[in-house]
Each structure stands twice: as structure tokens, then as C-alpha cells.
Amino acid sequence: MSRILSVLGDRTKINTVRRRVGDSRWQRLGRALRVDRSPAQRPLPPVTVKIGPHLRGWHLRLLIGLIGLGCTALIGSAPFLWVISIALCLLMAIRPSGPVPVIFAVLAGLALLFIPPGPWQWRSYLLLFGLHLLVTLGPALANAAPGSLVELRVLTNLVPRFLIIQLGTQLCAFATAALSTQHYALTWLASVAMVILAAAAWLVLARTRKTLAQQPPSAPPTRAHYDDRRWGD
Amino acid sequence: MTQSQQSIEPSRQHRWVLSSAAGAWAIGGVILLVVGLITRRSDVAILGVPLIVGLVWTWIHRPSGAAQVQIYGASMAQPGEVRAQVDLEATPGVGTGHLRVRAQGYRATEVLVDLAQPRTIELAMWTVRTGRRAVFDIDYLSGTADNLLRSGPLSAGPIEITVLPKARPVRELPLPFRLQGMTGPHVSRRPGDGDDLHDIDLFRPGDRLRRIDWRVTARRLAPGLGVSDLYVRRTLSMADASVMLVLDSRDDIGPDVATWGDSAAVRQDEATSLDLAREAAASIARRYLDLGDRVGLEDLGRLRRPVAPAGGRQQFHRLAQQLAWSVPEGEPKPRRRPPRLPSGALILVFSTFLDDEAARLAQIWRHAGHRVVAIDVLPTLVTHHLTSRLATAHRIVAMERNDRLTELSRTGVELVRWHGDPAAGSAAVDVALTALARTRTVRR
């Protein structure tokens, strides 16, 4: 290797900064338009991972943002509400992991308090569906970068659980609506809560029993070694 | 073909933790339920139900065991698509796996895959580089389907794959000045047991009877006399060529001149000088071995024993492996004496000739009577983006190199340029090698 080139090559690390300052506008424009890129600046070739049908991460982030905006449209049309909602939707699209989708859901619930209570309408059921979808998709895509590939089976695996919980919740909402029209507001809520808690407790107990049943029996005690001394010997 | 593989130890994986979203689900659900109860708003309270129920569901169906990741692939490959497989095996409860697959010089790819059942995922990368390479480094994160529970990040790989040089077809090749032995694929200039006629001579003790040329003998008979002298047909003997490939593995430079220093890495989708040298050596060795000649290998970058000349298919595999394993190893030690090569062998020097060492050795071998062919493996350079300082330095180096090559030609070393692009360069290489093959300057 030529010493001249290797020495100059090392110095290009320092010269990069100087060169940027000294560049003409045309060179900068050329770089921006990717006309005179050096070979090292071209995008690197990707590693191919062969999976089934898939979507890009940013498709789903966009979907989350749109769901958030849709939920906002169901709540109301106050400008302040829209400003906060758009900010949160952007935040969710940029970073769907963490607590942001749940914060959005909580704020949506609190925003409902500013609307005078009325009978349950289709909007309420749709809002319940949308917010549940939002908080489910957010953590599921938590680790997926915008450019990553998300296999469609990941999403289809979420569907059964989502539908079961959603169906149960919608039934609860329907029962609530039916009861609330008959002025049993607090009574029904306590009843529904009790039913849900009882069901949850039953599931936990059943699971614990199943886990205990699957555990192998404890090992038989081993014989003491002949030269083991007893206490006090 | 053997396989190289890497796996994650199961003991390190058995750690499931709640994600930050799980805490948010619990707090958010409770807030919505409590606020709804306090304000007597059922539409608010019901929004908290899916969060609480979902969290309970995840806790009930939490994974119990460890997931296993195993990556494996063939230890040898050809330039082109290099492949490997990842086996993912998860216990019940694990829903998704997040993989980030990396390779040096390549853009990492992230995938979120379903892990409800054990599965195998295929990885691939396109390479024009050869040699020993560590590829497919995997970072792995598994979680439940909703990702509320997940295991810590783990790593697997990389696996080591040796990308062997690909032999390009070559039509004709030069032969050494002096062929050796009494058998082989080439016709030598010495009388012996062959097919081509040398001359017709008187029968002598030791000549075979079947070589007697009865027509010539009859024509030479004196009228009225019996048989006096017998004449035999003498033929040229067959011989084989000894070829030594001398690889200059001290340099491994890419087409981008800006990467010749240490400031930037050579791109992985561009063949370097060493890749070209490996390809050229493998192509030429393949052709000679197919003809039945003996080929050996000497590496100028290593002070080790050379691969002795031999023939056969096994020798090609040995040479290809040695070529793939030759890499620059730090600052090379200068050689006081040139490596000893078989007498009468044709010497092919594969080098960039950016310094004097390879050229000096080629001249010494030429002066010793060998036929020496210098194969120039410098890639087609990219210089349009160089700064003025680098461009000046490159111009100086290029001028020195041109002087060196001119001096080589003057001392009788023949020069061939090996082009990297097979589509455009094959014809030029073939023409140059054929011209050398048809040049007969010295008797064999």
C-alpha cells in the first residue's frame, strides 16, 4: 500500500469537516440531489431475511396514527382537543412503544367527561373498538423500526385475543347502556365489575392449578453418604 | 459440505420481564375505571376494561420456558448469494420474535416474526467478495403476542463462511519455456514417445519394432539386394508444465481510492484487488489442472511453505482454499531472498504492483530463466470524487506504478491485466492470454 495514500487517507478524517465548510453551493446541491456521491456514500446493500407476507413498520405506524385521529373525530371537534390529539398521534407514529397509546386512551376517556352524558350511541361502541385496537397495536409494534418487516401472521395472531376481549367489552357496554337507561347506573356498574373480577379470579386460579399439576413430583431423598457425620457427633 | 453454526444458550434466555407498556395498561385501566365510577360515567369506565382484562390475559398465558435460537449455514460458499438458516423454537406463550440481522458492510434488517410454532427463517446476502468472512450476526428479542411480556435481548452468530473464488472460463494459456517429464498433455521439442513426427532415422538397439517405417525402408533398398538398413519414425515426446501461482496478498484495496487509507471502509459489494487476484488465480489454475498440468501456489504475504505443484481435482480444491484463506496480515516482512520455485516453472505473479516488492521478485525470477507473467489485478479505479490532495497523491502513485510496469515489460516479464467485470473483461483477458499462449520465443 502506498504510504502517500494511506497517510492522506488518515488525514481525510480531519479534512472532512474542513471540506464541508469550503464546499461551494453547487457541490452541496449536487450531494443533496445525489448526483456526485462518492461510492462510499451509496446506500449499503441489505441483508435479506426471507419471511412470509409482511408489511413495513411504517405502514403500521401510519395506521396507528390514523386510528388515533379517527378516535378523536368520534370524541368531538374542539380545536384544543385536536391539537393535543394530533401531537399524541404523531408521537405514537414516531414511537408506538411505551405508555403513549395508553395515555391517549386515558385522555380520550377524560375528554368524554367534558361532553354531557347521553345515551350510548354507535360512536361510543366505535370509540371503544378504536381505542382498544390502538392500545393493542402500539406495544405489539414496540420494537419494530419504521423500515422493519412485520410479518402479517404477527397481526393475525393478535386477532383472536383481541376479538374475545373486544366482544366481552362490547357486551358489557351494551349491558351497561341497557341498564343505564333504566337509571341503575351505580348498581349495574358494580355488578359488571364484580362479574369481571370474578371471571378474572377464576381464570387466575384455574391457571395456577394447571401449572401446579404440570410440575414434576419432587425428587426422592437421597441416601446419606456413609461418612456423613450427624449433628453432635 | 460441513456446516458452521451458532446457538444461544437456553439458560440465558429464561428471563421474562413486563414491558413499560404493561405498567401503563394497569395504571391507565385503573384510572379510567375509577374516574368512570366516581363521575358515574359508564362510557368512561368501560374504556378501562380491555386494558385490565388484556393484562390479566397476558399474565395467565405468560410463557414458561426458554426460546432457542440456532443459526447455521454451509461453511463454504461461492460468490453470489450466501445463505444461512435460523431455527427459532419457542415455548407456548411466546408470540413474536424480533430479529435484527447484521453483517459487516451491509444494512441491518429487522423483522418481527410470528413464533407461535417452531420455524426456520432463511437469511441471504449478495456478495462479490471472497475469503473467510463472519456474517449474519443476530440480535434477538422475544415477547408475547401483545408484547406486554418480553425476554431480554440476546445475540447469536456470527457464523464463519469461507467464500471460495469462482473460476472463470479461460481458453488458452501460456506454457513455460521448458516442459518437464516424458508424459503430459503438451508436445515437447525432445524426441520421445509421442504422436508428432520428429524425424526418420536408422534403427538402433533399443528402438521398438513397431516404430519401423517399412515404406521408407523399402524405398531405400538397393536393387537386387536384401534388406540392409531399417528405418524408424521418431516422434516428439509429450510433457507437462509446472506452473507456480505467486499471490501478492499484502494488499487488499478497493476500487475507491479514498478507501486506500484507513478513513473509510471498502464496500462489500465491490471486488477488491485480492478478490480479483483470487479469481484470476483460481481461473488459471482450473484451466491448467484440466489440461493435466501441475500447479502450485506461493503467497508473498506469508512466510510459510508454498503449496507444491501437483495435478488433479483435489489440488484445485486445495488451491482454492488456500487462496480464500490468504489475507493481508499486518505489515509484511521484507523477503531477503526470493522464494524458491521449481526450475523451469511458469511463474504467474498476481499483484497490484503498487510497490516494488512483487516487481523486484518477478524480475529476479525472469533473470533466473523462468517465464514470468505478471497479472495486474488492480480494480478499475473510481477517482472522480477525490479531493485535490488525494487526487495528487493518486497521480503520483499511478505514475510510479506505470514506471514499474514498463520496467517489468522491458526485462521480459509479460503483462496481462485482469478485469473485474466478467461480462466486459472476459474477452480482453482471453485475447491477452491467447496472445501469450501463441508466442513461442524459446525452444521447449
Boltz contact constraints between the chains, C-beta under 6 A:
constraints:
  - contact:
      token1: [A, 1]
      token2: [B, 251]
      max_distance: 6.0
  - contact:
      token1: [A, 2]
      token2: [B, 354]
      max_distance: 6.0
  - contact:
      token1: [A, 2]
      token2: [B, 397]
      max_distance: 6.0
  - contact:
      token1: [A, 4]
      token2: [B, 393]
      max_distance: 6.0
  - contact:
      token1: [A, 5]
      token2: [B, 260]
      max_distance: 6.0
  - contact:
      token1: [A, 5]
      token2: [B, 261]
      max_distance: 6.0
  - contact:
      token1: [A, 5]
      token2: [B, 393]
      max_distance: 6.0
  - contact:
      token1: [A, 5]
      token2: [B, 397]
      max_distance: 6.0
  - contact:
      token1: [A, 6]
      token2: [B, 261]
      max_distance: 6.0
  - contact:
      token1: [A, 8]
      token2: [B, 389]
      max_distance: 6.0
  - contact:
      token1: [A, 8]
      token2: [B, 390]
      max_distance: 6.0
  - contact:
      token1: [A, 8]
      token2: [B, 393]
      max_distance: 6.0
  - contact:
      token1: [A, 9]
      token2: [B, 260]
      max_distance: 6.0
  - contact:
      token1: [A, 9]
      token2: [B, 261]
      max_distance: 6.0
  - contact:
      token1: [A, 9]
      token2: [B, 262]
      max_distance: 6.0
  - contact:
      token1: [A, 9]
      token2: [B, 263]
      max_distance: 6.0
  - contact:
      token1: [A, 10]
      token2: [B, 261]
      max_distance: 6.0
  - contact:
      token1: [A, 10]
      token2: [B, 262]
      max_distance: 6.0
  - contact:
      token1: [A, 12]
      token2: [B, 263]
      max_distance: 6.0
  - contact:
      token1: [A, 13]
      token2: [B, 263]
      max_distance: 6.0
  - contact:
      token1: [A, 38]
      token2: [B, 385]
      max_distance: 6.0
  - contact:
      token1: [A, 39]
      token2: [B, 256]
      max_distance: 6.0
  - contact:
      token1: [A, 39]
      token2: [B, 382]
      max_distance: 6.0
  - contact:
      token1: [A, 40]
      token2: [B, 264]
      max_distance: 6.0
  - contact:
      token1: [A, 44]
      token2: [B, 106]
      max_distance: 6.0
  - contact:
      token1: [A, 44]
      token2: [B, 107]
      max_distance: 6.0
  - contact:
      token1: [A, 45]
      token2: [B, 106]
      max_distance: 6.0
  - contact:
      token1: [A, 45]
      token2: [B, 269]
      max_distance: 6.0
  - contact:
      token1: [A, 46]
      token2: [B, 107]
      max_distance: 6.0
  - contact:
      token1: [A, 46]
      token2: [B, 109]
      max_distance: 6.0
  - contact:
      token1: [A, 47]
      token2: [B, 101]
      max_distance: 6.0
  - contact:
      token1: [A, 47]
      token2: [B, 103]
      max_distance: 6.0
  - contact:
      token1: [A, 47]
      token2: [B, 106]
      max_distance: 6.0
  - contact:
      token1: [A, 47]
      token2: [B, 109]
      max_distance: 6.0
  - contact:
      token1: [A, 47]
      token2: [B, 125]
      max_distance: 6.0
  - contact:
      token1: [A, 48]
      token2: [B, 124]
      max_distance: 6.0
  - contact:
      token1: [A, 49]
      token2: [B, 101]
      max_distance: 6.0
  - contact:
      token1: [A, 49]
      token2: [B, 109]
      max_distance: 6.0
  - contact:
      token1: [A, 49]
      token2: [B, 111]
      max_distance: 6.0
  - contact:
      token1: [A, 49]
      token2: [B, 123]
      max_distance: 6.0
  - contact:
      token1: [A, 50]
      token2: [B, 122]
      max_distance: 6.0
  - contact:
      token1: [A, 51]
      token2: [B, 111]
      max_distance: 6.0
  - contact:
      token1: [A, 51]
      token2: [B, 113]
      max_distance: 6.0
  - contact:
      token1: [A, 98]
      token2: [B, 20]
      max_distance: 6.0
  - contact:
      token1: [A, 99]
      token2: [B, 24]
      max_distance: 6.0
  - contact:
      token1: [A, 102]
      token2: [B, 24]
      max_distance: 6.0
  - contact:
      token1: [A, 102]
      token2: [B, 25]
      max_distance: 6.0
  - contact:
      token1: [A, 102]
      token2: [B, 28]
      max_distance: 6.0
  - contact:
      token1: [A, 106]
      token2: [B, 28]
      max_distance: 6.0
  - contact:
      token1: [A, 106]
      token2: [B, 31]
      max_distance: 6.0
  - contact:
      token1: [A, 109]
      token2: [B, 32]
      max_distance: 6.0
  - contact:
      token1: [A, 109]
      token2: [B, 44]
      max_distance: 6.0
  - contact:
      token1: [A, 109]
      token2: [B, 47]
      max_distance: 6.0
  - contact:
      token1: [A, 112]
      token2: [B, 43]
      max_distance: 6.0
  - contact:
      token1: [A, 112]
      token2: [B, 44]
      max_distance: 6.0
  - contact:
      token1: [A, 113]
      token2: [B, 39]
      max_distance: 6.0
  - contact:
      token1: [A, 124]
      token2: [B, 43]
      max_distance: 6.0
  - contact:
      token1: [A, 131]
      token2: [B, 47]
      max_distance: 6.0
  - contact:
      token1: [A, 132]
      token2: [B, 50]
      max_distance: 6.0
  - contact:
      token1: [A, 139]
      token2: [B, 21]
      max_distance: 6.0
  - contact:
      token1: [A, 139]
      token2: [B, 146]
      max_distance: 6.0
  - contact:
      token1: [A, 139]
      token2: [B, 147]
      max_distance: 6.0
  - contact:
      token1: [A, 139]
      token2: [B, 148]
      max_distance: 6.0
  - contact:
      token1: [A, 140]
      token2: [B, 146]
      max_distance: 6.0
  - contact:
      token1: [A, 140]
      token2: [B, 147]
      max_distance: 6.0
  - contact:
      token1: [A, 142]
      token2: [B, 147]
      max_distance: 6.0
  - contact:
      token1: [A, 143]
      token2: [B, 98]
      max_distance: 6.0
  - contact:
      token1: [A, 143]
      token2: [B, 141]
      max_distance: 6.0
  - contact:
      token1: [A, 144]
      token2: [B, 112]
      max_distance: 6.0
  - contact:
      token1: [A, 145]
      token2: [B, 110]
      max_distance: 6.0
  - contact:
      token1: [A, 148]
      token2: [B, 110]
      max_distance: 6.0
  - contact:
      token1: [A, 149]
      token2: [B, 111]
      max_distance: 6.0
  - contact:
      token1: [A, 150]
      token2: [B, 112]
      max_distance: 6.0
  - contact:
      token1: [A, 151]
      token2: [B, 113]
      max_distance: 6.0
  - contact:
      token1: [A, 151]
      token2: [B, 114]
      max_distance: 6.0
  - contact:
      token1: [A, 153]
      token2: [B, 114]
      max_distance: 6.0
  - contact:
      token1: [A, 154]
      token2: [B, 96]
      max_distance: 6.0
  - contact:
      token1: [A, 154]
      token2: [B, 112]
      max_distance: 6.0
  - contact:
      token1: [A, 154]
      token2: [B, 114]
      max_distance: 6.0
  - contact:
      token1: [A, 157]
      token2: [B, 95]
      max_distance: 6.0
  - contact:
      token1: [A, 157]
      token2: [B, 114]
      max_distance: 6.0
  - contact:
      token1: [A, 157]
      token2: [B, 116]
      max_distance: 6.0
  - contact:
      token1: [A, 157]
      token2: [B, 145]
      max_distance: 6.0
  - contact:
      token1: [A, 158]
      token2: [B, 145]
      max_distance: 6.0
  - contact:
      token1: [A, 165]
      token2: [B, 50]
      max_distance: 6.0
  - contact:
      token1: [A, 165]
      token2: [B, 53]
      max_distance: 6.0
  - contact:
      token1: [A, 165]
      token2: [B, 54]
      max_distance: 6.0
  - contact:
      token1: [A, 169]
      token2: [B, 49]
      max_distance: 6.0
  - contact:
      token1: [A, 169]
      token2: [B, 50]
      max_distance: 6.0
  - contact:
      token1: [A, 173]
      token2: [B, 46]
      max_distance: 6.0
  - contact:
      token1: [A, 176]
      token2: [B, 42]
      max_distance: 6.0
  - contact:
      token1: [A, 180]
      token2: [B, 42]
      max_distance: 6.0
  - contact:
      token1: [A, 185]
      token2: [B, 40]
      max_distance: 6.0
  - contact:
      token1: [A, 200]
      token2: [B, 56]
      max_distance: 6.0
  - contact:
      token1: [A, 203]
      token2: [B, 60]
      max_distance: 6.0
  - contact:
      token1: [A, 207]
      token2: [B, 60]
      max_distance: 6.0
